[in-house]
Amino acid sequence: MCFAKGGVGIIRQDLYIDLKSTKNELLLNQGKRWSGLPSGKPEVVIFFKGGVWSLQFLPEDFALSEAVIISFETNKVRFFDFAKMSGCYYNKF
């Protein structure tokens, strides 16, 4: 279990989770945001080379060893960083 600060959970230096958002939302480098389904709806996305990808539309050069899998669930957000071979989960607020 990881602990968020101010409603934001860190995955790595260039990727954060907004746990208070009304949507499944990630905060990326340079102030960019990615928004998905409404919060509470299950959704799985992949963070790879600075972008967020759905499972159906991965880039040609995709390598799982460089990716982070993020699973938005009803009351948790789980992630696993394959580059570091580590993961954790945050409880949603």
C-alpha positions in Angstrom: 0.0 0.0 0.0 1.2 3.5 -0.9 0.1 6.7 0.7 -1.0 9.7 -1.3 -0.3 13.3 -0.4 -2.9 15.9 -1.1 -4.9 13.4 -3.2 -2.0 12.8 -5.5 -0.2 9.5 -5.7 3.3 9.1 -7.2 4.1 6.3 -9.6 7.4 7.7 -10.8 8.9 11.1 -11.4 7.0 11.7 -14.6 3.7 10.0 -13.7 1.2 10.7 -10.9 -2.4 9.6 -10.1 -5.1 12.2 -9.2 -7.1 10.2 -6.7 -9.7 13.0 -6.1 -10.7 13.5 -9.7 -14.2 12.6 -10.9 -12.5 10.6 -13.7 -9.7 8.1 -13.9 -6.9 10.6 -14.3 -3.1 10.7 -14.6 -0.8 13.7 -14.3 2.1 13.6 -16.8 5.2 15.6 -17.4 5.0 19.3 -18.4 1.6 19.7 -16.8 -0.2 17.3 -19.2 -3.1 15.3 -18.0 -4.8 12.1 -19.2 -8.5 11.5 -18.4 -10.4 8.3 -18.9 -13.7 6.9 -17.7 -15.6 8.2 -14.7 -14.0 7.4 -11.4 -15.2 4.1 -10.0 -15.4 2.5 -13.5 -12.8 -0.1 -14.1 -10.1 0.8 -16.6 -6.6 -0.4 -17.5 -4.1 1.7 -19.3 -0.4 1.5 -20.2 2.1 4.3 -19.7 4.9 4.1 -22.3 7.4 6.6 -23.5 5.6 9.6 -22.0 2.1 8.7 -23.3 -0.9 6.8 -22.1 -2.1 3.9 -24.3 -5.1 1.6 -24.3 -4.5 -2.1 -24.5 -6.0 -2.2 -28.1 -3.8 0.6 -29.5 -0.2 0.1 -28.5 2.6 1.7 -30.5 4.8 -0.4 -32.9 7.9 -0.1 -30.7 6.0 -1.2 -27.5 8.2 -3.0 -24.9 6.6 -4.2 -21.7 10.0 -3.9 -19.9 9.7 -0.1 -20.3 6.0 0.3 -19.4 3.8 0.9 -16.4 0.4 -0.8 -16.2 -2.2 1.2 -14.3 -5.5 -0.4 -13.2 -8.2 1.9 -12.0 -10.6 -0.1 -9.9 -13.7 0.7 -7.8 -11.9 1.9 -4.7 -8.2 1.4 -5.6 -5.7 2.3 -8.2 -3.0 -0.4 -8.7 0.1 0.0 -10.8 3.2 -2.0 -11.7 6.3 -0.5 -13.2 8.1 -3.1 -15.3 11.3 -1.1 -15.6 11.7 -1.1 -11.8 9.9 -4.4 -11.3 7.8 -2.9 -8.5 4.3 -1.8 -7.9 1.8 -0.7 -5.3 -1.8 0.5 -4.8 -3.5 3.6 -3.6 -6.9 3.8 -2.0 -9.3 6.2 -3.7 -10.8 9.0 -1.6 
